[in-house]
Amino acid sequence: MGLSIQQINDFCYRIPRQGKMRVDGRIFANAQIMAALKEDKAITQVANVAHLPGIVGASFAMPDIHWGYGFPIGGVAAFDAEQGGVVSPGGVGYDINCGVRLLRSDLSRKELRSKLPQLVNRLFDTVPTGVGAHRRDFRLSEKDYDKLLTLGAAWVVQQGYGDGDDLEHIEKSGCIPGADSSRISTRAKERGRNQLGSLGSGNHFLEVQYVDEIYDTAIAHALDLFPEQITVSIHCGSRGFGHQTCDDALATMLRASQKYGIDLPDRQLCCAPIDSKEGQDYLKAMACAANYAFGNRQLITHWVRQSFEEILHRGPAKINLRVVYDVCHNIATFENHRVNGKESSVLVHRKGATRAFPPQHPQTPAAYREVGQPVLIPGDMGRYSFVLVGTQKAFDETFASSCHGAGRLLSRKKASKVAQGRAIVRELEDQGIYVRSAGVRTLKEEIPEAYKDVANVVDVVEGAGISKKVARLRPIGVIKG
């Protein structure tokens, strides 16, 4: 159908209820982003999500919106957890709990300059990257595997890879409750068994960065960030384990949609009632994959700390690499929000979107209770990333959600064509960015031009009032799959 779209203000557009939509669609964007979306199927996907049973508020899309499986990437939707709501694997995505962890240090850019190539090489040798990558010296026993899936990052910390302070600075403290490993297929377990502590491929990365601009000094201080400070961002998820878990669920959900008489505008939106066996089984399996991802980023954090200590010949207290925060980008979680003036339990699907709890919210970490939960927005490897915080307006209007990254402009195939014949590594080195990658193909697919300028995306969420800018981070060392 030809969709009617109305501009609400400079940063928000509305798709009014039409056809079988149960709620409006709402897209956070500016004129430039909307113009680029005209040829993208993602706008239709926003409207399609609005057809699903039990959806409340609106079907949202963040400014990094682009086409995805079922839901658009950048999509947010909340479903009534007590009356008629559904859960949809397409609203979480294949890479369950793909997310970003930011580490801060006591180091300045000047201190690291002469050691940067050595450090990047060491990180590349230490943290496995690429398709099927794993460390041969780390393998999970069956007993340990089940504990990881149940406890998430806490299990990794129990093994000596980090400490309790790390857990206090992770969304959900690094563990989604309700995980049940009996809901995981043998195939999913086999795919993930050797991949814990690895980056994978595609848009996943490990970046050494520095703080090159502070927008709010007081909030930056609360997050322990300062100018020229060295930081590290880790972007990865649940690897083959999460991918297979999603794949397994889709076949079940297609049958469930028919069984429960759910009218789907797109079969990729297959779903089941939250309280059905199929819905509960998926949520238990999804929690396992999310906990795998939390454990994955925790183990990589340990190896990052180890690499810094080895190359700089300094102890951990001198480097002081601590977790600022760790956020999920692909997840469905139960939260309490006001719906039609009433406090309600809803299942919030965030696919390529970030939780953005405001100051004083009980689930905002105690260290940040006065300023709001950190919102970590990575950009491309040639430009910059941003640190923001959540706001009350996000809580009131978007189920406490914000954007998650730059969003692709070019498909991987088109990006590779644009990069043909170019020396991408040399181009980045000329900008002061040292890069190591498992293959040339990934670098071509991930060229900076493949992505929207993340500054434009961030300006939209700040202009809309659903996040507040705190600091900008520039990459100087990049590890890619």
MOPEBEL-V49663 format. One record per helix or strand of 3 or more residues. SS is the DSSP state (hx for helix, st for strand). FROM is the first residue (numbers start at 1). TO is the last residue. If there is no record, write none. Layout:
((SS,FROM,TO) (SS,FROM,TO))
This chain:
((st,6,9) (st,12,15) (st,24,28) (hx,31,39) (hx,42,49) (st,55,66) (st,73,80) (hx,89,91) (st,99,108) (hx,109,126) (hx,142,151) (hx,153,158) (hx,164,167) (hx,171,174) (hx,181,183) (hx,186,192) (st,205,214) (hx,217,222) (st,229,236) (hx,239,259) (hx,267,269) (hx,277,312) (hx,316,319) (st,322,328) (st,330,339) (st,342,351) (hx,366,368) (st,374,378) (st,384,389) (hx,392,397) (hx,412,419) (hx,424,430) (st,434,437) (hx,440,445) (hx,448,450) (hx,454,463) (st,468,480))
